[in-house]
């Protein structure tokens, strides 16, 4: 439903932009016999805006990140934003996975060393924590 | 006053069923709480419930952590492979090839940025109505072509980048200086025409030189009739 609404909106916007382009051509080298055509085109602009206004209710659930607007304002492809987002997510996932792995290894190493130095205390500690968190 | 004293008596340790110990408070989240009890009274002391000082309960382990492949968990692996494998062009015009005009230029230069629409939203909410004949009369135009300064807006954006034209780049342009930019654009168009003429002249000269070289070569070649006559001699 949302994809269909977006397609409708895209088609309507393209038609509107094409109408504006035609007005630009008429105005760039205006002839008196083109006045009626120009008036019709202006009325088409108003009707186009009305159609776009009707479509806004169908796309109200579509949320666009503000960062995409920065890409568009600088003349960049917005698909690059999606690509950059996914790469950042992947890199962050890898970094956090590395941290978790490092902490797990540190805990295992610390347990081994503490057991060698304080065997009785570590036995008590494992007895307290043994059911909650197995030795990894 | 007596009611206040009665209220105090309700919460006094003497009336508490636990004696001098602190009242039992229902605890829902015991994460991070000390495994010890604090006793008040004549000999206040902290009673440790375990052999280790300041031992706390560990936080509950969650199923989803950073250790898992979150792309696979949320079913985005295919999308990621697709977006990373496909070559995406940098320009906006490659995403919207059907849009007319220059869309690759920054939006802040001609005050057409989306950020400005968000920061200063246009006044809306009014009903869109077709224009009446009186209102359309305001759109009666004079016949003829546009003035020179407005004609440049009709140009199709050139895809070929001219590396030698760096002197035209002006980073200090702002929307308030649009008039100066338009006049500079007029000047640049005049420069373009002048340079085109120069190139045309240069091409003509090159052609002349080539013709002269050819003539010289032909003169010096043995097949030339003048040379053959000399050779015979």
Contacts between the chains, C-beta under 8 A, distances in Angstrom:
chain1	res1	chain2	res2	distance
A	14	B	98	6.6
A	17	B	99	6.5
A	17	B	100	7.1
A	21	B	100	5.0
A	24	B	153	7.9
A	24	B	154	6.8
A	25	B	154	7.9
A	27	B	141	6.6
A	27	B	146	7.2
A	28	B	145	6.9
A	28	B	146	5.1
A	28	B	151	7.1
A	28	B	154	5.4
A	29	B	144	7.5
A	29	B	145	4.9
A	29	B	146	7.3
A	30	B	141	4.7
A	30	B	142	7.1
A	30	B	143	5.5
A	30	B	144	6.7
A	31	B	143	5.7
A	32	B	143	5.2
A	35	B	140	6.4
A	35	B	141	7.2
A	38	B	139	6.5
A	38	B	141	7.1
A	39	B	136	5.1
A	39	B	139	6.7
A	42	B	131	6.4
A	42	B	136	6.7
A	42	B	139	6.0
A	43	B	130	5.5
A	43	B	131	6.5
A	43	B	136	7.9
A	46	B	128	6.1
A	46	B	129	7.3
A	46	B	130	5.2
A	46	B	131	6.4
A	47	B	130	7.1
A	49	B	128	5.2
A	50	B	128	4.8
A	53	B	128	6.2
A	66	B	118	7.2
A	69	B	113	7.9
A	69	B	114	4.1
A	69	B	115	5.8
A	69	B	118	7.0
A	70	B	115	7.2
A	72	B	92	6.3
A	72	B	107	7.3
A	72	B	114	5.8
A	73	B	106	6.5
A	73	B	107	3.9
A	73	B	108	6.7
A	73	B	113	4.3
A	73	B	114	5.7
A	73	B	115	5.8
A	74	B	106	5.6
A	74	B	107	7.6
A	75	B	91	6.4
A	75	B	92	4.9
A	75	B	103	7.0
A	75	B	104	4.1
A	75	B	105	6.0
A	75	B	106	5.9
A	75	B	107	7.8
A	76	B	90	6.0
A	76	B	91	7.2
A	76	B	92	6.2
A	77	B	88	5.8
A	77	B	89	6.0
A	77	B	90	6.0
A	77	B	91	6.3
A	77	B	92	6.0
A	77	B	94	6.0
A	77	B	95	4.6
A	78	B	92	7.7
A	78	B	95	6.3
A	79	B	83	7.5
A	79	B	88	5.0
A	79	B	95	6.2
A	80	B	88	5.7
A	80	B	90	6.8
A	82	B	83	5.9
A	83	B	83	4.7
A	83	B	84	6.8
A	83	B	88	6.0
A	86	B	71	7.8
A	86	B	76	7.2
A	86	B	79	7.2
A	86	B	80	5.0
A	86	B	83	5.8
A	86	B	84	7.3
A	87	B	84	7.2
A	89	B	70	7.1
A	89	B	71	7.3
A	90	B	71	6.4
A	90	B	80	6.8
A	92	B	66	7.9
A	93	B	66	6.0
A	93	B	69	7.1
A	93	B	70	5.1
A	93	B	71	7.1
A	95	B	66	8.0
A	96	B	65	7.7
A	96	B	66	2.9
A	96	B	67	7.6
A	97	B	66	5.4
A	97	B	67	5.1
A	99	B	66	7.3
A	100	B	65	6.3
A	100	B	66	5.8
A	100	B	67	4.6
A	101	B	67	7.2
A	121	B	51	7.6
A	121	B	52	7.9
A	124	B	51	5.2
A	124	B	52	7.6
A	125	B	52	6.7
A	128	B	50	6.2
A	128	B	51	7.9
A	128	B	52	7.5
A	128	B	55	7.4
A	129	B	58	7.4
A	132	B	58	6.2
A	133	B	58	6.1
A	133	B	61	7.9
